[in-house]
Amino acid sequence: MSFKTNNKVVQWVEDRLPLISMGHHTLYEYPMPKNLNYLWNFGSLAGFALVTMIVTGIILAMQYTPHVDLAFNSVERIMRDVNNGWLIRYIHMNMASFFFIAVYIHIMRGLYYGSYKAPRELLWQLGVVIFLLMMATAFMGYVLPWGQMSFWGATVITNLFSAIPIVGENIVTWLWGGFSVDNPTLNRFFALHYLLPFIIVAVVVLHIVALHTVTSNNPLGIDMKGPQDSLTFQPYYTIKDLFGLGVFLMAFSAFLFWAPNYMGHPDNYIPANPLSTPAHIVPEWYFLPFYAILRAVPDKLGGVIAMFGAIAVLFVLPWLDRSKIRSCKFRPVARIFFWIFLLNGLFLGYLGGKPAEGWYVVASQIATVYYFFHFLILLPVILPMIERPRELPSSIHEAVLKS
């Protein structure tokens, strides 16, 4: 990493703190596989969404009042009286959904192309940590407007910890800051919602360092063997990322200006009322698959274990999938089961938004069983016995020329 300039001041700083050369290597000359498709855009799109959320969140925090008597009205004041407050809040609110959309596609791309396999295990696990931190941040942010769904969502989700033997009740009391969801709960959720995005940024930096250490995966799932297999990040992938960002912003703007509340819940425009329970309590859409898994198990503790286990299994995925071939492009049987798994995840999301009654419960149980079957039985046991992968190309360059 060397950077030379005729500007003596810049060079003086560079010789003592090589930030420019680091940026030059990361954003300009970093070698990328030459066959990356547009699914690789979603990592940078998630980064853009994170920065947008932080900037708009800081602005909103200047006008928000974290008190149970004032929170709902302070949000309404932002929407009605603060100059462009409605726009800032709608950007923040809808970008949260688009952040999760980008991350879910990013995860599914990693699953399809085997981006969790050696030597990228730690890179994958850092991504799962980011996902967990996102979920915690989003849950606490959902509580802040102090509407009906905010209050009852906080009550239901925090109550889950009471299922933990011996210490569960103490954990719930600590989360609440008392014996019910009240002002101390709102205050600490506001503080944590403000803090966690900066922790996410720190983990994202580690994620990028790990990525640059082991280099990017690619659709073929084979390693770069020389300069003929790679392209520099600038200009080839900066242009590709900017094009993807343009499409992303067009889709985002459609929701922002024409359907800003489409992905929210109407009950959250009703002030929180501890004496009036909504007929059907649901979290935000991006939690629905895990909410369905939680409700699929009749036992409260079992449901909590299953819900957290659904994410914990992703940590050990690099060791559960025993195939030496990364990409599903060369694993025809694994490709079929990947699409079944994706449809199963979408089905769980649908079931999570439905009442926990009738056939919805049975369907949730079947979908939950398949979710864990995919990771714990299919990948480590069944696929190695029945799968015959196709032959890999000798290099990325050769495959690109053939196509």
URWO-V636754 format. One record per backbone hydrogen bond with DSSP energy under -0.5 kcal/mol. CO is the residue of the C=O (numbers start at 1). NH is the residue of the N-H. Records with the same first field share a line. If there is no record, write none. Layout:
CO->NH + NH
This chain:
6->8
7->11
8->12
9->13
10->14
11->15
12->16
13->16 + 17
17->19
18->22
19->23
20->24
21->25
22->26
23->27
24->28 + 29
25->30
28->234
30->233
32->231
33->36
37->40
38->41
39->42
40->43
41->45
42->46
43->47
44->48
45->49
46->50
47->51
48->52
49->53
50->54
51->55
52->56
53->57
54->58
55->59
56->60
57->61
58->62
59->62
60->63 + 64
64->66
65->67
67->70 + 71
70->74
71->75
72->76
73->77
74->78
75->79
76->80
77->81 + 82
82->85
84->88
85->89
86->90
87->91
88->92
89->93
90->94
91->95
92->96
93->97
94->98
95->99
96->100
97->101
98->102
99->103
100->104
101->105
102->106
103->107
104->108
105->109
106->110
107->111
108->112
109->113
110->114 + 115 + 116
112->328
114->117
117->120
120->124
121->125
122->126
123->127
124->128
125->129
126->130
127->131
128->132
129->133
130->134
131->135
132->136
133->137
134->138
135->139
136->140
137->141
138->142
139->143
140->144
141->145
143->146
146->272
147->151
148->152
149->153
150->154
151->155
152->156
153->157
154->158
155->159
156->160
157->160
158->161
159->162
160->163
161->164
164->168
165->167
167->171
168->172
169->173
170->174
171->175
172->176
173->177 + 178
180->182
182->186
183->187
184->188
185->189
186->190
187->191
188->192
189->193
190->194
191->195
192->196
193->197
195->198 + 199
196->200
197->201
198->202
199->203
200->204
201->205
202->206
203->207
204->208
205->209
206->210
207->211
208->212
209->213
210->214
211->215
218->221
226->229
227->230
229->34
231->32
232->236 + 237
233->237 + 238
235->239
236->240
237->241
238->242
239->243
240->244
241->245
242->246
243->247
244->248
245->249
246->250
247->251
248->252
249->253
250->254
251->255
252->256
253->257
254->258 + 259
255->259
259->262
261->264
263->285
265->268
266->269
267->148 + 270
270->148
273->276
280->282
284->287 + 288
285->288
287->290 + 291
288->292
289->293
290->294
291->295
292->296
293->297
294->297
296->298
299->303
300->304
301->305
302->306
303->307
304->308
305->309
306->310
307->311
308->311 + 312
309->313
311->314 + 315
312->315 + 316
314->317
316->319 + 320
317->320 + 321
320->322
327->330
328->331
330->390
331->335
332->336
333->337
334->338
335->339
336->340
337->341
338->342
339->343
340->344
341->345
342->346
343->347
344->348
345->349
346->350
347->351
348->352
349->353
350->353
351->354
355->357
357->360
358->361 + 362
359->363
360->364
361->365
362->366
363->367
364->368
365->369
366->370
367->371
368->372
369->373
370->374
371->375
372->376
373->377 + 378
374->379
377->381 + 382
378->383
379->322
381->385
382->385 + 386
383->387
395->399
396->400
397->401
398->402
399->403
